[in-house]
């Protein structure tokens, strides 16, 4: 399982020019699930993401989580995150 996380002030997903999901302040999450991922992987990832302290407090210090700010999540399936981009080298050429 792989995840790419981005803090956003606003995010939306369009399919055929129609908005199918949108959020205000929160996290845009691209999620790649692989064969062999188990519920324990999902549980760990959810806890980790919800408790990441990546938002600013009133003083500008980054120490708040998505839960602290009551932000929103937009999760997008992104199977390409799990792609294997290693090029095999032919040593016989």
N, C-alpha and C positions, 0 to 999 in steps of 0.2 A: 504494500500500500504506500502510495506517495501522495504528498499534498503540497500545494503551492498556495501561500496565504498572502493576501494583500489588504492592507488597511484602506478603507475607502470612505469618502464623504457621501457618495452616492454611486450605485451600480445598477445595471439592468442587463437582461439577456433578451435578445430578440430572435424569433424564429419566423422566417418569411415576413419580416418587417412588423411582426406583432410582438409586443412586450409580453413575455411569459413569466418573468420574475424580475423583481426590483427591490432594492433596499435603500435606506438612507445610511447614516453613519454606522459602520460596522466592518465586517470582514467578508471579502470575496475569496472563496475557497475553490480551487480547482482540485478535484479528487480523482486519483487513479487507483482503481482496485484491481489486484492481480489474483490469478489462480493461486490458491493456497492461503490467502488471507483469511484469518479466523476472527471470531467475535472478540477475542482478547485484543487483537490489533485495533479493531474499531473502538472498543472501550478506551484503550490507551490514548488513541488519537483524539477522541472527543474530549477527554480530561485535559490533555495537553493543550489543545487549541482554546478551550474555554478558559483556561487559567494562564495563558500567555499574557505577560504584563507588557503590552505594546502600545497602550494608549496613555495620553498625557493627563496628569491631574491638574488642579486649578493653578498650580505653580509652574506648570510647564514640564514637570519631571515625568518621565515615562515610567509609570508604576501601576497602571490600572489595566484590568482585564476586560474582555468583552462583557463579562457578567457585571463588573463594577459600573460600566457606563450604560448598561442595559441596551447594548448595540444589537444590530441585526446581522444575520448570516445569510449569504447567498452562496449555495454550494452547486458547483457545476461539474458534472461527470467529464473527465478528461483522460481517456484511456491512453492518449499519446505520452503522458507522463511516464508510463510504464514501458514504453517502447525500448527496444535494444538497438542502439545506434552504433554499436561496435562494428567496425569493418573487419571482416576476416581477411587476413593476409595470406596470399598464396606464395609459400616459400619455394615452390617448384618452378616459378616462372623465370 
